[in-house]
Amino acid sequence: MRLKQGPRGRDGGNGKQEEIFQRYRPLIIRLWRRYYVAGLEFADWEQEARMVIVRVLEVYQGSEDGEQESVKNVV
């Protein structure tokens, strides 16, 4: 998936956080089921996933044509 650079919104990202979260939600659910941690509710897992998405968007550096240049030490 290519991330398109957009104007930075008040959320600190590029305004696409919710869209990206919804796109990857099936994967987030699958990983929660696979790596279930006793006592960790799905709501907490979702919150952690949202924080990872925010962090990825913060460090994402794309060129003018949308190609990703580099993302290091995301998590």
N, C-alpha and C positions, 0 to 999 in steps of 0.2 A: 504494500500500500504506500502510495506517495502522499506525504503531507504537504498541503499547499500553504505557503506563507500567507497570512492574512493580517489585518490590522490587529494589534494587541488590544484586547478588551480589558475591562476592569478586573477580570478574573486572573490577570497576570499571564495568561496563555495567549494563544492566537485566536481565541474565540471559538475553538472547535472542541473543547474538552468534552462536553456532553455528547457531541456527535461521535467522537472517537471512543468514549466509554461505551456507548450503546453498540457500536460496531464490534467491540471486543468483549461485550458482556457474555456471549455464549462461551468464549474461551475462559473467561474469569470463573464462570460457574463450573466448567469442566475441571479446571485446576483446583478449585475448592473441594470438589468431590474427590479428586484423586489424592490430594495432599491434605486431607482433613486433619485438623488439629483439635484435639479434645478441648472443649470449652471456648473455642473461637467461633462465634456465630457468623453466619453469612454476611450480616450487615457490617460486621467489623472487617471481614475479608474484602467486601466491596469498598469500604473506606480506604483500606490500604491500597487497593488497585487504583482508586482515584488519585491518591497521592503519588503513585508511580507515574501515572499519566501526566499529572501536572509537572513532575520533575522532568520527564522526557520532553515535554513541550518547552520547558525552560532551557534545556541544553541543546535542543534541536537546532541545527544550523543548515539551512538549505540554500542552494545557489538560486540565481534569478529564474532558472528554468525548472525549479522544483527538485532538482537532484540533491540528494543528501550528501553533504561533504564529510561530516564526521560527528559521531556521538560517542563520547568516552565517559566512563565512570558514571553511568546513569543511576544505578541503584546502589 
